[in-house]
Amino acid sequence: MTSSVEQQVRVFQDRFSQVVDEVSKVIVGNREVISNVLTCLLVRGHVLLEGIPGVGKTKLVQTLSDATDLGFSRIQFTPDLMPGDIIGSNVVRETDDGKKSFEFQRGPVFTNILLADEINRATPKTQSALLEAMQENSVSAGGSTHKLDQPFFVLATQNPIEMEGTYPLPEAQMDRFLYKLRLDFPEASDLLTIVERTTQQDDLTASHVLGKTEILEMREIARAVPVAQPVMQYAIAITLATHPESSEGHELAKKYVRFGASPRGVQSLILGAKVNALLNDRFYVSANDIKAVALPALRHRVLINFEAEAEKVDPDHILEEIVRVVELPKS
């Protein structure tokens, strides 16, 4: 690497570590989850965060907002939430001389970091209101299109154990999320730290360590990381192995999978691998970087069938086997 590239990699690593360290002061454990959330922010992706109540899903994204000094909005998704409550709506304004006109009143989606809390509690019509914002970074209302400020990042949460009164996300909307991450129940030692931190007089808060300009610069660095053709072919091979109808499909996929990962799955593998490469002192993507991000990038894109549900076969297990057997690219 040239000195200029080496400096870019060091700057990227230092800034990344500063944010993760600052968020970790508030969020106990789950350092890998914090890193993956930040990765999605830096490659213009979005995150679906799954975990039981009380493990810190909401607190994590609030703390990330504090550490990066970005605008933050929270939407609590409920069955009576309407699309206009998210994107905004046209309201009638009357001037002093009695003239009336329509004016677009922006909704909470006009921010940098948007927390869609318990997204599967809202109706499909309301859930879909986020689709354009997530994919196009814009909102259409009243015949006009309104651009969203950058960076724009959606972190949606859902509870995996309570399905009553919920509306599971359609496959097309699940595919809009770059990563699906899981927050597990904390270990005994972490639970002790959580109790000690949250039962004192003063609440811990993260300090601002990174601004919007630095985030946008890091995005450019991450996108500039080159990927060789053999590594791209490796990412494609992993994705094709999840397809039961493909000649390259893995045996587990043919037995347990209804639909394999979409082309967005390959994109997610490549984008996540670019950040992983930078964090490992490389300005190029290797096959190991692809393997490192395979689970969060593909687990929500592999749709299992009834037989898998009956035998309690998890998509993670299928993906782990696929990553284990798919051949690495030849140098």
Disulfide bonds with the S-S distance in Angstrom:
none
